[in-house]
Amino acid sequence: MELSLALEGRRSVRKYKQEPVMREVIQEIIKAGSCAPKPSNRQQWEIIVVNQKSILERFVKEAGAQEHVLAAPVVLVIVVDMEFNKEHWSNIQATAAACQNMQLRAFDLDYGSCVMAGFGDGKIIKAILGVPDPWEVTCFMMLGKPDEAPSKPPKKELEEIFHVNQFVNRTERLPSSVRIKDWNLNQIRNHQKFVSRAYKLGVDYEFYDSDELKKIQECIKPFLTSKAKVLNLLGYDGTVLKHVQSLFADQELIDCELSAEAADFVKAKTSNVSFVTFTDKIEGVEDKTIDIVLLPFSLEKIPEKEKILKEAHRVLKQEGKIIVFIKNKTSSYGLMYLAIIHLLGVKHLEGFYVRSGPFEPISIFSLKKLLSSHFIIENKTGIFLLPAEIKIYTGKADGYLRRHGQKLSFFKYLIKPALWLGNAAFTSTKWINNVYVSSTSCIVARKK
Ligand SMILES: Cc1cc2nc3c(=O)[nH]c(=O)nc-3n(C[C@H](O)[C@H](O)[C@H](O)COP(=O)(O)O)c2cc1C
């Protein structure tokens, strides 16, 4: 294959046919890796070929590796001798160069691959594979016949990454903070476009408990009139829309996202929806043409909220309504959020929220204030006293702690008992629905 075709065409593949990969093919691919440059030509990396499902299962269960590692018939574990040149990054660069060669050769041989830094706890991986010190696991590479054909994710334009002689600060860096106040709307747009889109389209980055989704449906239903025009506003990543879409069989549904790439994400999960984008305004939607604007946990994910609500007001018909769902800051959800940031020390997107992006709960009081200039509040509903996320986090805690536990403060030891207690408390307090203290709240307001 021509090199330029391989460079353009190679994609990270995360779904594989369950066919074994022949030893000769693996060796050919590793040989290509060996052709890569190495600092001082020191031969510092080696590869363990793992083709036993039971070992891959141990990677997931014991080390917290990403679950899609189980999809690959073969996983290459690349280990590097870290004793030499420890203070420099050259060992890592050596494996990166090798991986790139191996991915291109795999593609050339009609095989799919994906480099994975999400292998979890390297110490446990080393123990499972019998790797001694000073070898360290740098990454995994999944390998196999592809069972998907991922589209090319967006990449920065050449002009944005190209400098001559002097660095020119012309692109807007993405912050790493989990707090929404540290971001502007364009940075959120780019985060969704590049980072959230890193995996294939259609994946859910947000998780909602099924009981909570039922309650959300119940809150929307009474306000739906036949043939109404509904605008779902910045509900990225489309998870809520996917679950409530069945409500809108008799309505016209439009989804507005910050970019065409973000809209593609929602498109992959929904049907019979038309899409528009938000630049400085909601493009392509005329004044006073919409019956209902829906904001499903959108305000928590975006700065410049006034601008968005002003636009919602513009497109709504005279008697039009806005239905806003929020994660309430003045509830146990808010306490949980603060505990994650201040006690566990999760201040950056790495590991946490990395794909869904920054997120910050809002209090009912701030929401009322935000709405007050353009809307009259008609209805307030509280959904569950304690966060329904407790149930979801309980299932994910083990894997998360194995992957990211080292970065968290010692309060991490309280996570599992707290979730266990929280689960029991959640069930016994489900009936409490005071909007000011509920973890999830819904406000319905009429256009002024
Ligand atoms: C160093 C490195 C680490 C990566 N880690 C993961 C990972 O843990 N899990 C995963 O699914 N993909 C991982 N990827 C794949 C990237 O998500 C992927 O390269 C990126 O989204 C661009 O897509 P493309 O490779 O199809 O161009 C990694 C890639 C690199 C270079």
The ligand as an SDF file (V2000), in Angstrom:
LIG
                    3D

 31 33  0  0  0  0  0  0  0  0999 V2000
   -0.7650    7.3150   23.3120 C   0  0  0  0  0  0  0  0  0  0  0  0
   -2.1680    6.9460   22.9140 C   0  0  0  0  0  0  0  0  0  0  0  0
   -3.0060    6.4270   23.8660 C   0  0  0  0  0  0  0  0  0  0  0  0
   -4.3050    6.0330   23.4990 C   0  0  0  0  0  0  0  0  0  0  0  0
   -5.0790    5.4530   24.4450 N   0  0  0  0  0  0  0  0  0  0  0  0
   -6.2930    4.9690   24.0940 C   0  0  0  0  0  0  0  0  0  0  0  0
   -7.0630    4.2560   25.0430 C   0  0  0  0  0  0  0  0  0  0  0  0
   -6.6850    4.0990   26.1970 O   0  0  0  0  0  0  0  0  0  0  0  0
   -8.2350    3.7460   24.6380 N   0  0  0  0  0  0  0  0  0  0  0  0
   -8.6810    3.8880   23.3650 C   0  0  0  0  0  0  0  0  0  0  0  0
   -9.7520    3.3630   23.0530 O   0  0  0  0  0  0  0  0  0  0  0  0
   -7.9880    4.5870   22.4360 N   0  0  0  0  0  0  0  0  0  0  0  0
   -6.7820    5.1170   22.7730 C   0  0  0  0  0  0  0  0  0  0  0  0
   -6.0250    5.7740   21.8390 N   0  0  0  0  0  0  0  0  0  0  0  0
   -6.5360    5.9710   20.4740 C   0  0  0  0  0  0  0  0  0  0  0  0
   -7.0030    7.4180   20.2700 C   0  0  0  0  0  0  0  0  0  0  0  0
   -8.2360    7.6310   20.9460 O   0  0  0  0  0  0  0  0  0  0  0  0
   -7.1440    7.6700   18.7640 C   0  0  0  0  0  0  0  0  0  0  0  0
   -5.8710    7.6000   18.1840 O   0  0  0  0  0  0  0  0  0  0  0  0
   -7.7190    9.0650   18.4850 C   0  0  0  0  0  0  0  0  0  0  0  0
   -9.0530    9.1450   18.9210 O   0  0  0  0  0  0  0  0  0  0  0  0
   -7.6760    9.4110   16.9890 C   0  0  0  0  0  0  0  0  0  0  0  0
   -8.3470    8.4410   16.2230 O   0  0  0  0  0  0  0  0  0  0  0  0
   -7.5960    7.6930   15.0200 P   0  0  0  0  0  0  0  0  0  0  0  0
   -6.4750    6.8900   15.6290 O   0  0  0  0  0  0  0  0  0  0  0  0
   -8.6270    6.8320   14.3690 O   0  0  0  0  0  0  0  0  0  0  0  0
   -7.0670    8.7580   14.1050 O   0  0  0  0  0  0  0  0  0  0  0  0
   -4.7550    6.2030   22.1680 C   0  0  0  0  0  0  0  0  0  0  0  0
   -3.8900    6.7520   21.2220 C   0  0  0  0  0  0  0  0  0  0  0  0
   -2.6190    7.1220   21.5800 C   0  0  0  0  0  0  0  0  0  0  0  0
   -1.6800    7.7010   20.5420 C   0  0  0  0  0  0  0  0  0  0  0  0
  1  2  1  0
  2  3  1  0
  2 30  2  0
  3  4  2  0
  4  5  1  0
  4 28  1  0
  5  6  2  0
  6  7  1  0
  6 13  1  0
  7  8  2  0
  7  9  1  0
  9 10  1  0
 10 11  2  0
 10 12  1  0
 12 13  2  0
 13 14  1  0
 14 15  1  0
 14 28  1  0
 15 16  1  0
 16 17  1  0
 16 18  1  0
 18 19  1  0
 18 20  1  0
 20 21  1  0
 20 22  1  0
 22 23  1  0
 23 24  1  0
 24 25  2  0
 24 26  1  0
 24 27  1  0
 28 29  2  0
 29 30  1  0
 30 31  1  0
M  END
$$$$
